[in-house]
Amino acid sequence: MSGAMRGTRVTAWFRTAGLENVSAITTLAERRQPLRPVEREYIRNNLEFLSGLAQRCDLAEADHHQWKAIGEEPERLISDPDFCYREMWVLSLGVVSTG
């Protein structure tokens, strides 16, 4: 599974590994304009990464074209005054059985 999509599967992996009392806490982050330079760079890198993934997926031709355009010129999207970027972090917890 791709790195960006693993967070939601960790609890299942914990259970498979025998951990008990498995739980997860999800935090949502939203970034809007104006973006700091470090945020722009982070988002640009993510968009380029996702664009590369999309080229290897079975998508409609229009979707391939759109993702290719985003990967080639991410600043066009990022610079939109209404641009909004959301991401989530998942903290997974589990206890190792002592028995």
N, C-alpha and C positions, 0 to 999 in steps of 0.2 A: 504494500500500500504506500502511496506517495507520502513523503514527509509531512506535507501540509494537512493531510487528512487522517493522520494516525491518532490524534488526540481523543477522538470519540470512541476508539476501539481499545484503549488501554485497559479500561475496567474489565472487558471480556478477557483480555490476555492475563490480567491479574487472577481472575477466577480460574482460568485454565491452568495457571501455575500453582493453584492451591491456596491462594491468599483468601482470607476471610474478612468479613465486615467491609467489603469493597464499596466505595462510594466515589463520587466525583463532584467537583465544584467548578462551575463554568463562570467565567468573567467575560463580558462583552466590552470591547473598546471601539469607539467611534472617533474618527478623525475628519475634521472639516477644515475648510479654508479659513484663515491663512495657515498653511502648513509650514512647519520649521524645515530647514534644509535636511536635517537628519530624517524627518518623516518622509519628505519627498523622495529621498534616496531609497529608503526602506520600501516604500510603496512602489517605486519604479522597478526595483529589483524583483518584487513579488509579481508585478504585472508581466515582466519579461519572463519569469519562471513559468507562470500560468499560461502564457502565450505558447511557450515551448511544449508544455504538456498537451495543450489543446490540439496542436498539430499532429499529435500521435493518437488522438482519440477519434472515435467514429462519430463525427458530427456532421450536421448539414453543411453544405458548401458555404452558405451565407455565414454560418457561425465560424467556420475555418477562416474565412476572409476577414471577419470582424476581429477575431483573436490575433490574426497575423498583423493587422493594422495596429492593434493595441501594442503588440510586442515591438513593432518597428518605430512607433512614435508614442510612447507612454505619456510623455509630457503634455500631449494634446488633451488627453483625458484628465490628467492630474491638474492641469491649469484651469479647468472649468471652474467658475466661481461657485457653482453648486455641487462640486465634487464631494463625495462622502465615501470614506473607506471604513469598512467594519471588519473586525477580526475578533476571534474568541480564543481564550486560553482555557484549557481544561487541566485542573489539578486532580489527579487520581490518587486515591488512598486505599491502602489495604494492610491487613495485619497478617504476619507470618504465623501459621499455626505452630503451637508449641507441643502439640500432642502427636 
